[in-house]
């Protein structure tokens, strides 16, 4: 999704930051006794960083994207579309059936969290 050939070290660093946020969407959340390194708060921040339309995280995403010639708003729009049902591409071009099943479960988890975060709040 984010790969680019012949990147400068700075561009590779920025791409790595964006990729880590994307990966954080799919990592199982740490609960007591689990080995995951991602908390729900960290995953929620990755969701906001990648999807917000305004605010500091959107500005930061857009600033990073602009440094490597990407449109941060377009990236966010694509991620939101995937959250709403468009295909999330697996990280491997031809995943094994087991990897595909894991990916599909992770997509279901992240979409459920997306719906929770975007549900109307009771007044």
C-alpha positions in Angstrom: 0.0 0.0 0.0 2.8 2.5 0.9 5.8 1.0 -0.9 7.9 3.3 -3.0 11.2 2.5 -4.7 14.4 4.6 -4.3 13.4 6.5 -1.3 15.7 8.9 0.5 16.3 8.0 4.2 14.0 10.8 5.2 11.2 9.5 2.9 11.7 6.0 4.1 11.3 7.2 7.7 8.1 9.0 6.9 6.8 6.0 5.0 7.7 3.8 8.0 5.7 6.1 10.3 2.6 5.9 8.0 3.1 2.1 7.7 3.3 1.6 11.4 0.0 3.5 11.9 -1.5 1.2 9.2 -0.1 -1.9 10.9 -1.4 -0.8 14.3 -4.9 -1.1 12.8 -4.5 -4.9 12.5 -2.6 -5.8 15.6 -4.6 -7.6 18.3 -5.1 -5.4 21.3 -3.2 -6.1 24.5 -5.3 -7.5 27.3 -4.0 -8.8 30.6 -1.5 -11.6 29.9 -1.3 -11.2 26.1 1.9 -10.6 24.1 0.6 -7.7 21.9 2.4 -4.4 22.1 -0.6 -2.3 21.1 -3.2 -1.0 23.5 -6.7 0.0 22.6 -5.7 3.7 23.1 -2.8 3.3 20.6 -5.0 1.6 18.1 -7.6 4.3 18.5 -4.9 6.9 17.9 -3.8 5.1 14.7 -7.4 5.1 13.5 -7.7 8.9 14.2 -4.3 9.6 12.6 -5.3 7.8 9.5 -8.9 8.9 9.1 -9.5 12.3 10.8 -10.7 15.0 8.5 -9.6 17.9 10.8 -7.6 18.5 14.0 -4.0 18.0 15.0 -3.7 14.3 13.9 -5.1 15.2 10.4 -2.7 18.1 10.2 0.2 15.9 11.2 -0.7 13.2 8.7 -1.1 15.7 6.0 2.2 17.3 6.8 4.0 14.0 6.7 2.3 12.9 3.5 3.2 16.2 1.8 6.9 15.6 2.5 6.8 12.5 0.3 4.5 13.8 -2.3 1.3 12.2 -1.1 -2.1 13.8 -0.5 -2.9 13.0 3.2 -6.6 13.8 2.7 -6.8 11.2 -0.1 -5.0 8.7 2.1 -7.5 9.3 4.9 -10.5 9.1 2.4 -9.2 5.7 1.2 -8.8 4.4 4.8 -12.3 5.6 5.7 -13.7 3.8 2.6 -12.0 0.6 3.7 -13.4 1.0 7.2 -16.8 1.4 5.6 -16.5 -1.8 3.5 -14.0 -1.4 0.6 -11.4 -4.1 0.5 -8.4 -3.8 2.9 -5.5 -5.2 1.0 -3.6 -8.0 2.8 0.1 -7.1 3.5 1.3 -10.0 1.4 0.4 -10.1 -2.4 -0.6 -13.7 -2.3 -1.4 -14.6 1.3 -1.8 -18.2 2.5 -5.3 -19.3 3.5 -4.3 -19.1 7.2 -2.9 -15.6 6.7 -6.0 -14.5 4.8 -8.2 -15.8 7.6 -6.2 -13.9 10.2 -6.4 -10.8 8.0 -10.2 -11.1 7.6 -10.6 -11.5 11.3 -8.5 -8.4 11.9 -10.5 -6.4 9.4 -13.7 -7.4 11.1 -12.2 -6.3 14.5 -11.1 -2.9 13.2 -14.3 -2.2 11.4 -16.2 -3.0 14.6 -14.0 -0.6 16.5 -14.5 2.0 13.8 -18.2 1.7 14.2 -17.9 2.1 18.0 -15.7 5.2 17.7 -18.1 6.8 15.2 -21.4 5.8 16.8 -23.6 8.8 17.8 -23.1 9.7 21.5 -26.1 10.0 23.8 -26.6 13.5 25.1 
